[in-house]
Amino acid sequence: MDTNVIGREHCGYFFTSLRQSSHPARSRIFVRDLTPASSGNGTGIGMADFTTARFVKALNLPIYLHECAYLAWHARRENSHSLRQ
């Protein structure tokens, strides 16, 4: 999910609302399905409030877990670099 489109910003394990006048107010996000172009990668689903069984069936778990592991490694690497400076 594009944080600029949904109006939420990822901050560690928490999500904060982006208060920008160009974004309509959104209190809940409902994800219905994945597009075929995603190849079953549902990274970003954690920013949603609700989803469907259809989404879960479309999720390619090995690709999703691989991407999540890479993103966690990358975030940890970036944090350790910023602490050294």
N, C-alpha and C positions, 0 to 999 in steps of 0.2 A: 504494500500500500504506500502510496506517495503521501508523505506527511504534509506536503504543501497543499494537496487536494483535500484531504480529510480534516485538516485543521488541528491536528494533534502532533505533538513533538515527543520524540522518544528521549527520555532522560534516565539512563540506567535501567532499572526495572520498573520505573514509573512513567506514566504518560501524563503530560500536562496539556491543557487546552491552550491553543494559540489564540489570543484575543486580537484578531485583526478585523478591521471593518470590512475588508473585501470578502471575508468568509461568512456565509450564513451560519447561524447558531446550530450546532449539532450536539445533541446530548447522547444519542445512541447510534452505533454503527452496526449494520446487519449485512453480513457477507453471504451471498446466495450460492456462488459457484466460482470455479476457476475457469479462466479462458484456456483454450487449447494451446495458445502461445506460451503459457506458463510452464508447460511440460510437467504439470503436477506439483510445481514448487509453490507451496503456500506460505512462504516466509512473509511475515507481517500480519498473520492472522491474530497474533496476540494483541494487536491494536483494536480488534473488533470486539464488540460486546456480545454479539450473537452470530451463529452460523447455522448451516443446515447439514443434514445427513448427506445430501448431494455433494456438498463441498468435501466432506470427510472421505467419501468414496472416490472423488477426483484427485485427492491428495496422493502423490507418489512419495510414500514415507521415506525410502532410502535417499531420494534427492532432497527432500525437506530436511531430514536429519543431518545430511552432509552440509547443506547450506547453513543451518543453525550452528553446527560445530565450527565451521569456518568463521562465521560472524563473531562467535564468542571468542575464538582464538585471536581474531583481528582486533577486537575491542580490548582484550586483555593486553595485547602487544602495544596498541596505541597508548593505553593508560600507563604502562610501564615506561614507555619512552618519555611521556610528559612528566612523569615523576622524577626522572633522572635530570631534567633540565633545570 
